[in-house]
């Protein structure tokens, strides 16, 4: 039997393929090519029938306008029927990477969205799967983004809930899955020197980078970018050319920082897809929550080497490693959804003086076990970008007595001055003030997108916020890197 050494890509059904690195018998190689040829017709982001399996990944309540933003991850029906639903129900392996696109009902009324999805408003929830048909539907603003297009375009769409049985089957397949060594995670976190926390200006998204006292990156908590409808809320590194420094060159990867992901919402992980150094970012160690997701997030997760995937086991209340405490959040009605079933992070920035910072992601505070008993809490980031959804003032951990609590807000503003999703909300700001966080104004509560939350000041001063001990990180040597510039500090 003949052998060949091949360096050409052998496409799989997913279209991502793999690189042959060993001698492959001719007959086996031909079989691979035959399989690739069979799968190629399914490897298209556009369904020939315009039908897609759609995972409802996020509902953003833009309540100041009585409107919603609802986000779907779409996979062509033909691909899903063959690669996932055509397999036995006993199969539990991670699905291969798939053609996947994104659909958003942007700033539409809940009633219009309900009509498009053939459901009652109260029955629409994150984590459900729908059959989405493009080219039809009732009036509502819908935007779709494909990999082959540079910008989203308007489309019509209608959907129908797949039903509980089929939806659960897909959710069992499409979720963060992987072996975990709690000891390995603890050892990794134990080596982190935590002295500074950068709250990064990424527009309408979440990204925090923890540094040591020499300004060397240690680890990320979220690496997000705005949903494409709010992409223009990102800061231009060059106001003349509009060069966006967050995407190009991408997040700072000096010292190979791992990533702790709070939850699987687009605006907390998509640097791993859009940044110029996205492949290198996916090559870091990732600690992620055990949550369901759709085809788009599955592609990002699948792009992380299996040995670098650390999926938090649900039963554990958290993992403590040195100065880092990763807490498993628990949803409490009415605070349900992916925001409240992910991870929160407590960072000990000063062992001697017992000073800590809380990075809650988008979780409601009552869903973070033990949040009220965190000793020495001096800094927090506003949960959910300053949203007042599920904010209960009494559940916000109180700032220490006789110490003004320091709070940083991360949110986005479009060029026309509109705050994305209406963040931050006045009700949330007032609730933080009532618990001792940031009542003195700009000195204690800077915002990434302007001088302070909802300041309305012009010109706005936007940019990264450095909180805790405030040793400005030195340049990492990458041209135009925006991750060492901090115009604001929060001591």
N, C-alpha and C positions, 0 to 999 in steps of 0.2 A: 504494500500500500504506500502511495506517495505521501510526502509531508510538505507543508509549506510554512514559512514564517511570514506572517502578514502583519502589516502595520496599518492597513486600511480599516476604517470603522465599519463594523458589522451592525447594521441598524436592528434594533429590537422593535417590538410593537409600539413601544413608547416613542421611538424616534430619537431618543438620546444616545443609544448605542453604547458600545464599550470598545476599548482598544485591545486588539489581540496582541498578547505579549509572549505567547509560547508557540511552539510548533504544533500545527493542527493538521490531522490527517485530511487528505484531499476530500474524501467522501463526507467527513463530518463538516468540513468547511463549506462544502456545497450545500449541505443540509441547512447550515446557518443562513446561507444566502437565500435558499428557498423560503425559509421561515420569514426572513426579512422582506422578501418580495410579497408574501401573503399579507404581512402586516402593514405594508407601506400605504395601501389604499385607505387605511383607517387613520393614518398619521397626518391628520389635517385638522387645524383648529376650527374650521368651518364645517358644520354638518351639512351633507347634501340635502337633508330633509329639513334643515333649520330647527332641529330638535336637540335639546341639550339636557343632561342631568345637571341640575343647579343646586349647589349647597348654599343655604342661606347663612352666610358667615357673620353678618353684623347688621344690627339695627341701631342707628343713631337717631335719637329723639331730638330733633331741632325744635324744641318746644316753644322757643320764643317766637316761632312762626307757625306753630301748630303743624309742623311738617316732619317727615321722616326722611332719612337717607338709609336705604336698604341695599345691601351688597351681596351679590351672588358670585360664586366661582363655578364656571361652566365647563363641562366636558362633553364633547359630541356624543350623542346617543349611540351611534354605531360603534365607537371605540369602547364605551362602557359596557355595552351588551356583550361584546366579545371578550374583553380583557378582564372584566370583574364579575358581571352578573352571569356570564356563561359558565363560570366555575361553580363547583359544588359549594354549598353553604358552609361546609366544614373548613374551607380554606380561610386562614386567618393571617396570611402573610401580607406584608406591606405591598400595596399595588405599585406597579411600575410607574415611572414618570409618564405623564399623559399630555396630549394637546389640551391646553387649558386657557381660558380667557376670563374676563371679568365683566360683569354687568351690574350697573348701579341704577336704582330708582333714586334720583337725586332731588332732594328738597321737594318731595311730592306729598300730598295729603295722605294720611293713613287710609282714608276711604277709597281713594283712587288706587292705591297699592293693593288694597284688599280686593277690589274688583279685578285687577289684573291677575291676581293670584287665586281667584275663586275661593277665597276664605273669608271668614269673619276677622275683623281687626284683632280681636282678643285671642285668636288662634294662631296668629303669625308670631313665630318665635325662632330664635337662633338655633342652628343645629339641624333643622329639617331639610329634607331633600325634595325638590320639585322637578317636574318635567317642564322645561321652559321652551316655548316656541317663539322664535323671533319673526318679525314681520307682521304680527298681529297684536291686538290688545287695545284696551281703553286708553284715553288720553292721560298721560303722565310722562314726566321727563325721564328718559332712560338713556344711559350712556354705556357704550361697550368699548372695551379696550382689547385689541389683539396684539400679539407679539409682532405681527407683520406690519402694523400701523404705528405711526409715530404719535398719534393723538387719538383720544376717544371720539367716537362719532355717535350721533343720535340714532336710535332705532326704536321700533315698536317691539313689544314683548308681552306675552301672557304666560301664565303658569298654572300648574295644577299639582297639589300636594300628592306625593307618591303613596302615601299611606304609611301607617306606623310600621308594619312588618318590613316593607322594602326599605324604608328610611333607616330603620335600625340595622339592617343588613349592611347597607353602605357605610353607616357610621362605625360599624365594627371593623370594616376594612380600612376606611380612611381616618386614621388617627395616628398620633405620635406613638410609635411602638418601638421598643428596643430593650435590651438587657441593661441593667443598671447595677453598678457596684457602689453602694452608699459609702463604703470605705474609700473608694477611689475619689469620689466627689469631695468627701471631707478632707482628704489629703491635698487635693488640688486647691480647695478653698483655703486651707490652713496656711498655704504659702503666700496668700495675697496680703500685701501691705497696703492698708487702706487709710489714706490721709486726706485726700481731696476727692470731691465728686463734681464732675462736670455735667451740668444739665444742658444738653446740646440744642442749639437752635436749628431744628430741622423742619420748621413750619408746623403743619397740623399732624404731628406725630410724636413718638416718644423715643428718646435715646439718652442714656446716661453712661458716662465713662468714669470709672473709679481709678484714681492715680495714687502712687505713693508719694512720700514727701520730697522726692526728687523730680516729680512731674512725669514719672514713667507709667504708662498705661498698665493697669492690672486686669480689669475685666469690664465688660459691658453689661448693663441691665437694659435690654431692648436695643434694637438697631432699626428703628422704623423711619418711614418716609410717609408723606401725605397720600391719601387716596387720590387717584388721578384727577378727580374733579377739583381737588385743592392743591394740585401739584405746584401751582404758581404761588403758593404760600411759602415755599422754600426760599431761603435767603440767597440772593445773587452775590457771589463772592466779588464779582466785578460789576458795579452798577451801570457801566457803559455797555459792556457786551452781554450782560445778563448771565454770565457764566455761573452755574450753580456748583459751588464747591463741595456740597455734601455728596452729590452723586459722582462727581469727577474731581479729584481722584477717588473719593470714597472715604469711609471711616478710617481713622488712624489704626494701623495694625502693628505699630512698633511694640516689641516685647510679646507679640503673639497673644493678645488678650482673649480669653474665652468669653462666651456669651451666656448670660442667664436671660431667658425669654420669659416675660411674665404671662403672656397668653398669645394665642394664635390669631390675632387681628392684624390685618394688613399693615396698619400704621405703626406696628411695633416690631416688624421683622423684615420689611422689604428692601432694606439695604442689601440683603443677601440675594436680591434678584436684580436690582437696578443699578447699583453702584459699579463703577468700572473695575473695582477690585472685589466684586461679589464672590468670585470663585475662591479667592484667598480667604475671604471672610467665612465662607462655608467650610473651609478647611480647618477652622478652629474647633475647640471643644465647645459643645452646646449643652446647657442644662435647660430642659424644656418641660412644660406641664403635659400631663397625660390627658390631652383633649382631642376631640374629633375635629376634623377640618375637611376642606374640599380639595379639588384637584390642583389648584394653584399652590396652596400651602404644602400639599403633599410633594410637589415637584421640588420645592425648596428643601423640605425635610429629607427627601431622597438624595439630594445633592450633598448632604453632609455624610462623611464617611461613617459607616456603622460603628466603628470603634470610637468615634467622637460624639455619638449621640447618647445623651444621658437623660432618660425620661423619668421624671419624678414619679415614684410609686404613690398611688392614691392614698393608701392607708397611713403613710408616714405623716405626722403633723409638720415635719420640716427637717432640714439638714443643717447642722451647725458645724462650721469648719473655721477655726481660728476667729477672725474678725468678721466673718460673714455668716449670716443666718438666713437661709432660704425657707420661707414659710409656705406651706400648701394652704391656699385659701379654700373656704367652704361656703357655698352659696346658701344664703338664708333669705327666704321669701320676704318681701318681693324682689330682693336683690339677686336675681338669677341671671343666667347667661354666661358667656365665656369670660367676661370681665372679672367675674367673681368666683371662678373655679380654677384660676391660674395660680401664679406665684407672686409673693411679695418678698422684698429683700430688706433686711436690717443690716446696716454697716456700722461696725464699731470703729470710729475714727480716732479715738483717744482712750486707750486702756487705762492710763494713769488717772485721768480725770473723769472717766466713765461718761464719755460723750458719744452719742449715736445719731444716725440718720436713718430715716425710713423712706424707702422707694416702693410705693404701693402699686405701681402700674396703673391699671384702671379699676382696681378693686374697691368696693365700698368698705369702709373701715370696719364695720361690724362683721365682715366676712373674713377678716384676718385674725385668726385665733391668737389670743394673748396680746393683742395690740395695745390694750389699756395698761398692760404691766411692763412695757418696755422701759427699762430704767435708763435715765440719762438722755432721753430723746431731746435733741436740740434742733434738728433740721428735718424737714419733710418736703416732699414734692406733692403738689396738689394732685389728688387722684383724678383720673379721667380728664386731664387737661383743664381742670377747673369746672367740670360739669357739676350740676347740682342733682343729677340723677342718683337716687338712693342715698343722698347726703342726709345724715341725721346728726345734728350738732353734738348731741350728748355722746355719740359713738366715736367722735373724733378724739384721738388721744390728746389729753391736755398738755400744754406746754409746762415745763417745770416752774414751780413757784418762784417769783421774783426774777424770772428770766424771760425775755421776749423770745418766743419761738420764731425761727426763721423758716420761711416757706418760699419755694420757687415754683413758678407756673410755666408750663410748656404748652404752647398752643400756636395756632397759625392765623395770619391775617392775609387776605387776598389783596392784590394791588389796588382794588377799588375801595379798600378800607373795611370790607365786610369780614367780621370774625367768623372763621370756619366753625360751623355748628353752633354759633353763638357763644363759644367759650372765650373767657370764663364767665360764669353766671354770677350775678350779684348775690343771689341767695347763698351760693357756695362761699363766696368771699366773706360774706357776713358771718357764716357759720364758722369759718376758720378764725375770724377775729374774736368771736365769742369764746373760743377755746384757747386764746392767747397766741395765735399764729399770725404774725405780720400786722398787728394793729397800728404800727407807726407809719405805715406806708412804704415808700420805695426803699428805705433802708433795710426793711425786713421782708419784703415780698417782691423781688424783681420778677419780671416776665421776659421770656425769650423774644417775644414778638414786639414788645414796646416797653416804655419806661416802667410801667407797673400795671397790674391787671385792670383792664378797661379804663386806662387813664385818659384816652382820647387826646393825649398830648401830641403836638405836631411841631417839629419832626419827631417821629418815634425813634427811640434808641433800641435796636434789636441786637441780638447776639447771644453767644453762649454765656452761661452763668457758672461761676466756680464757687462752690460752697464748702464750708468747713475750715480748713487751715489755710487755704488759698496760697499755695505755692504754684505760681504760674508755670505750666509745663513748657519746657524748651521746645523749639522747633524739632520735628522728628526727621527732617531731611527730605520729606516729600514736597515737591513744589505745590504751592497753593493749598496745602493741607489746612482746612478750617478748624481742626480739632485742637489747636494750641492757642487760639485767640480768644481771650475772655475779657470783654469790655465791662463785665459786671461781676461783682463778688458778693458773697453772703457769708460773712465771718460769724 
